[in-house]
Structures are given as structure tokens and as C-alpha cells.
């Protein structure tokens, strides 16, 4: 079956079976184009909460499908590929508990710790955070969430992305440390778990220097999952949706080098937009989903034998939803 047939069949099943296709910005073009809801993590979380169709087919990575299920357990959520975000895999419940214990050993009582987890985390981590009174954040609203968390007067345990945590601290004039770097967490406002995005780690200060030397008037725009040494050299730092808005606001003749996932950068503008890397920064797990995979998942709904359905146990849903709702309630 050709791509054109796949697309027409997907559209047919959407209408006949009440299916909403959700696609993250980092998906392949042919998959992204089929999305009824597209966006970054915050946009997708909010819009899925409002969705009325009984079926959600989520083209993204595993934690995203879990988040929809947590927000509305009545939804039937399928994923063409249950791809796992490498960053999300860096922390599990035991590593989270070890991080809390690390802070306690340095004289910070558990009741004086408020955890914040990046949405790029497993449901079990969100549940741990919810149980401790914490919140979820995305790269779009991280500063707002951290500001809210700091109102508690507690130390912030930020998981799993050290770069996002460090960049927030720098932006807000706060002090951060990374667990394992030898620092005393009592001296920091934000204590970061040592996780990272493998794609955004590809961007280096040398890449920025290369483009500055080649095009003296170029703008550099990067995602806050990049290393602080890179964000410090950028003209603009923002989430996926914020990057898109910034780049669209530029004069079409303005050259800009962008430090984020390749599929997104490739869709931004026809010219004068460059990928801030000497290698192709393509997320391997986001790119696992193909148009054929999406079609097969849609067909499985029509056939009454749904594939790759997402399930989250009731106790995890209960506490993870608390953490997610705290984020969604902050405007």
C-alpha cells in the first residue's frame, strides 16, 4: 500500500472510529502531517485533556502516552511505537529515592524537599513527585513552575534533566548543583539529577563559534536542554514552541542556526535556517514511528484488536495526576 493510501485510510478510520491522532513536533514529516493535535509537551498535555474522542493514537515517546492516560484514565491510548525517551530512562523510582536520600544525608529533611519533574519522565517518577507535593513541568513553563515551587521555601529537587535545571537556575539568578558533582546541596536552591537529552548534548560551543565565524550576523537559537555553556552563547533560548515563534518572527533573510531536533528545524523555514551541529541531531526514538506503523495502529482499532495500548495502574495514576494537574492549573 502506498503512502497516499495509508493517509486516506488513516483519515477514514479517524472519522469512523472516533480517533484523534496526536503528534509531537519531533516526529517524521509524514507522521506529523497526520496529527489532529500537534505541538510540544505542554501543548499536547493541555489539548489532550480537552479532547472528547474516545481513542487517542499518540505519535511520540512512551511517557507522552502515559501522560494522556494519567490526565484522563477513561481514554483509550495507543502508540504506533512505544518508543522510550533516553532521558526518561535515566531515572527510575530507585534513583529518585536515592536522590532524596542524598539530600537527607546532607542535612536537608525530606519534608523540606519539593520535587519537580520534567515531563520527560516515567509515570512512576511523576507519582513519586506527586506523593511529595511536587509538580511536573515542561520546557515551556519550567521557570513559572520553579517560581511557584520556590514559594514553598523548600529546596527544589529537579529531575531528570540537569541542563534544564541548571539553565532555569541561571535565568532566575539562583544557585544550582548536580548530584554527584561534589557540591553540597544545602548551598543550592535547585538540586539537579544528573540526566540529559542525548540529542541536545550534540550541540557544543564550537558549533556556535563555527556559525558566528561563517555568518557574523547570524542568530543562534537553542533549546534549554542544551548544555549551559551553549545556552550562554545563544541569542535566544526557548522550548520547542517558543523556538518556532521566535524564528517565525525573524526577517526571512535573517540567518539563524537552531540547536534542537532535526525534524523540527527542517520544517521551520525554506532558507537561511541551519542546524547547529556538524552531525544530524535526529532523535532515534521519536523517529521510530512510521506512517505504516500509524496505519496499522489505526486499523487495529477498526478491527477490534487494539495494538500497543497504554496502561498505568490506578495508584500511579492517582499520584502522577496530582503532579500533572498542579502544572496544568498554573496559567
N, C-alpha and C positions, 0 to 999 in steps of 0.2 A: 504493500500500500504506500502510495506516495505521500509526501509531506502535505500536499493540498488536501488529500483525502483524510489524513489524520486531523487536520484543522477543522474541516467541515463536520467530521464525526464528533469531535470534541464539542463543538458548538451545539450540535443536535442533542447530545446527551445532557449538556448543561440545562437546556430548556425542558427536556422531557423528564429529567430525574431531579430537578431542583438542586443543582450543584453549583457552588461558587469556587472558581479556581483562583487561588492566591499565589502570587509570585514575587519573590524578593528581587531587588534591583540587581543582584549579582548573578541571576540565572542567565542561561544562554538566551540569545535574542529570540529564537523561535519559540521557546517556552515562555519567556517574559511576555511576548506579544499575546499569548492566550489568557493572560491574567485578567480577571474581573476586578481584582483588588491588587494593586502593586504599590511598592514603597519600601521604606526601611523598616526596622523592627518596631519602632513606636507607632508608625502609621498603620502597619499591619495589625498590631495588637489592638489598637483602638477600633479600627474598622471591622475586624472580625467579631468584636464584642457586640457590634450593632447589627451584624448580618442575620437575616431571617431564614435563609435556605437551610434545610436540614443537613446537607452534606457540604463539607469543605475538603477540597483537594489542595494541599499545600505544597508548593514547589519551593523548597528551601532546604534547611537542615533540621535535624531532629528536634532540637529544643524549641524551634518555632511552632512545629505541630503540637508539641506538648503544651505550649503557652495558650493556644486556642482552646484546647481541651480543658485546661485549668480554668480559663475565663468562663467557659460555658460547657460543663460536662455533658449536656444533652446533645451537643453537636456530634455528628459522626465525622471524624477527621481521618483522612487518608493522606499518605505521601507516596508519590511515584517512586521515590528513593528515600529510605530513612537514613540519609547521609548524616554523619556525625561531625559537627564543628570541632576542629582540633583544639581550639581554646577551651571549649566546654568540657572536653575530655581531660583537661589538665587538672581539674579539681573534682573530687567526689566527696561523699559525706565524711569519710575518714580524714581526708586532707583538710576539710573545713573544720572539723573538730580539733585537729592538730593545730590549726591556726589560732583558734580560740584559746587552746591550752598554752600556746606560745605567749600570747598576750598576758594570760593569767600568771605565767611564770615570771613575767617581767613586772608584776605588781599591779596589773590592771584587772580589777574584778569583772567577772562575767556580766554582772548587772550594769556595768559601766561601759559595755561594748555594744555598739549599734552596727550590725552588718548591713552592707549594701551590696547586692549582687548585680552585675551587668546582666542584661537579659540573655547574653550568650552563655548560658549555664543550664545544667540539667534540672529537671523538676525537683529532684531531691535536694539540691542546693537551695532553690527558691523556698522550699518548705522549711529547711533549717533556718533560713533568714527570716521567714515569716514567724516561726516559733520564738525567735529572739526579738521580735518587734521591729524588724528591719524592712527594707524596701528593695524593689527592683528598680533599675534604671536602664536607659538606653544611651547611646552616644549623643542623641538629640537633646535629652533632658538631664544629663548627668549632673551638671552644675546646679540646676534647680533642685534636684533630689538631694544632693550633698548639702546644699544650704539648709534644706528642711531637716535633714538628719542632724546637722550641727546644732540646731535649735535645742536638741535634747541635752546638750552639754556633755555628750559621751564621746569616746574615741570611736572613729569610724574604721571598721574592718571592711576593706573593699576587695571583692573577688569577682572574677578570676584575673582580670587584665591589669597588670601592673602599669602599663603605658597609659591607659585611660585614667587610672587613678592618679598617677604622677602628673599628667597633663592638667587634670582638674585642679589639683593642689597648686600647681604653678599659676594657673589662670586666676585662682581665687586668693592668691597670696598666702597659702597655707603650707605647712611643712608635712612632707610625706616620707615614708620609709618602705622598703620592700623586705618582707620576711625572708631572713637568710642572708641579708647583706651586711650583717654585723651591727646595725643600728639598734638603739634602744627605742622600742615602740612608745615608751612613755614620753619621749621627746617629740613625737609626731602627732599631727591631727588626723592624718589618714594613713592607715597601715595597710599596705597592698600585698595581696597574694602574688606569687611570682609566676603568673601566667601571661600569655601573649598570643597575638594573632600571627600565624606563620606567614601570611601574605603581606601584612603591613610591616613585618620585620625586614622585608626585602628592600625597603626604601632607606637610603643612607644619606648622610651629609655630603658624601662625594657625588651622589646623583644631583643634589641641589646645586653644588658647585659647577658640575658639568653644564647644566642648563643655564645657570647665571652667566657663565663664560661664553656660551654659544649665542645666547639671546639676552643681552644686557637688560632689556626692558620686560622680560618675561615675568609673569606672576606664578608663584608656587602655591598650590592649594593642596592640603593634605588632611587625612582622617586622623582623629585623636587616638586611634590605636597605633599610630606610628610612634617610634621612639622619641622622647622629649628632645633629643639632640637634633632631630629632623624638624619637629614642630617649631622649635625655636628659630629656625631659618625660614619658615614659611610666611607668606603674605596673608594666608587665610587658613584657619583650622576649623573643621566642622564635620558633622555627621554626614552620612550619605545624602540625605535630603537637603541639608544646608550647603553641601558642596555643589549640588545641582543648581540650587537657587543662586549661589554666588557666581558660578560660571556662566549661567544664562544672563546675569546682569552685566557681564563684561561686553565691551565693544567686540563685535565679531572679528575684528582684525587684531585684537589683543591676544598674544600668545600666552598660553597657560600650560604648565606641567602639573599633572594631578597624581597625588600619591594615594591611590586606593585600587580596588579590584578592577581588572582589565575590562570585563564586560560592560560595566557601568561607564568607564572612561570612553570606551569605544562608541557608546551611544550618545555621548554628550553633544558634540558638535562635529560638523563635517571637516573643519580645518582649524589649524592653529591650536589644537589641543594635543598634548603629548602625555605619554605615560612616564611617570617619574621613576624609571627603572631601566636598567640595561637588560633585564630579563622580563618575561611576560608574567605579570603578577596575577595569575588566574587561580581562584580558589578551587582546589581539586574536588572538594566535597559539594560545593554549590554547583559545580559543572557536571556532577554525576547524572543529573536528571536530563533525559532526552525527550523529544516530542513523542517518540514511540512509547516511552515509559508513561508519559502523561495520558496518552490514548488508552493504553492497557489498563491503567488505574480507573479511568472513566468507564471503560467497558465493563470492568468488574462490578461496578455499581449497578449498571443496567442488567447484568447477568445474575445479580443477587449473591455474588460471591466476592465481597469487597477485599481488595488487597491492601496490605501494609497499613492496617488500621492502627491508630494510636490509642493506647490505653494508659491511664495513670490511676493508681489506686486512690481510694477515697481519702485516706489520711494525708497523703501527699498533696492531693488537690486542695484539701481544706486549708492547709497552712501556706502552700505556694500561692493560692488565690489571695490570701490576706496580703502577701508581699506585693503581688501584681496589682491588686486593687488600690493599695496605698499609692502606687505610682500613678495609676490611671486617674485617681481622684485629684491629683495635683495638676492644675491647669497652667 
